[in-house]
Amino acid sequence: MRLRIDGSLEQPCIVKDYHKKVLSLMKLGLAKTNEQKFEELFSNNQQKDYTFSVYLWCCNLMHNN
């Protein structure tokens, strides 16, 4: 599956640990567009394996403080 999310940032920097935020954004989008599928996937507290990559063409990574 391929998913594209276009957006903008207030600042051209993003923290190094951005993966959790991207995953949260994908879950939010699924919950809003297909609530039944979201419940099917996330109603139980079971570990799930994810693999994804993020292409950030306009950002600089910052070290977490």
C-alpha positions as CSV (number, residue, x, y, z in Angstrom):
1,M,0.0,0.0,0.0
2,R,1.2,3.5,-0.8
3,L,0.1,6.5,1.2
4,R,0.9,10.1,0.5
5,I,0.3,12.8,3.1
6,D,1.0,16.4,2.0
7,G,1.4,19.1,4.6
8,S,3.4,22.0,5.7
9,L,5.4,22.9,8.8
10,E,5.6,26.1,10.8
11,Q,9.4,25.7,11.0
12,P,11.7,23.8,8.5
13,C,12.9,21.5,11.3
14,I,11.5,18.3,12.7
15,V,12.7,16.3,15.7
16,K,14.7,13.1,15.0
17,D,12.0,10.9,16.6
18,Y,9.3,11.8,14.2
19,H,8.2,8.2,13.4
20,K,5.6,8.1,16.3
21,K,4.0,11.3,15.1
22,V,3.8,10.0,11.5
23,L,2.2,6.8,12.8
24,S,-0.2,8.7,14.9
25,L,-1.2,10.8,11.9
26,M,-1.8,7.7,9.8
27,K,-4.0,6.2,12.5
28,L,-6.0,9.4,12.9
29,G,-6.6,9.5,9.1
30,L,-7.8,5.9,9.1
31,A,-10.1,6.5,12.1
32,K,-11.7,9.5,10.3
33,T,-12.0,7.7,6.9
34,N,-12.8,4.1,7.8
35,E,-13.9,3.7,11.4
36,Q,-14.8,0.1,11.0
37,K,-11.3,-0.8,9.7
38,F,-9.7,1.3,12.5
39,E,-11.7,-0.6,15.1
40,E,-10.8,-3.9,13.5
41,L,-7.1,-3.1,13.7
42,F,-6.8,-1.2,16.9
43,S,-9.6,-2.2,19.3
44,N,-7.4,-4.8,21.1
45,N,-4.1,-4.1,22.8
46,Q,-2.0,-6.4,20.6
47,Q,1.5,-5.5,19.2
48,K,1.5,-4.8,15.5
49,D,4.5,-4.8,13.1
50,Y,4.8,-1.8,10.8
51,T,7.2,-0.9,8.1
52,F,7.2,2.5,6.5
53,S,9.5,5.2,5.3
54,V,9.0,8.9,5.2
55,Y,10.4,11.2,2.6
56,L,11.1,14.7,4.0
57,W,12.3,16.9,1.2
58,C,12.2,20.2,2.9
59,C,13.1,19.6,6.5
60,N,16.2,19.5,8.7
61,L,16.4,17.0,11.5
62,M,17.0,18.3,15.0
63,H,18.5,16.3,17.9
64,N,16.0,15.8,20.8
65,N,16.8,18.0,23.7
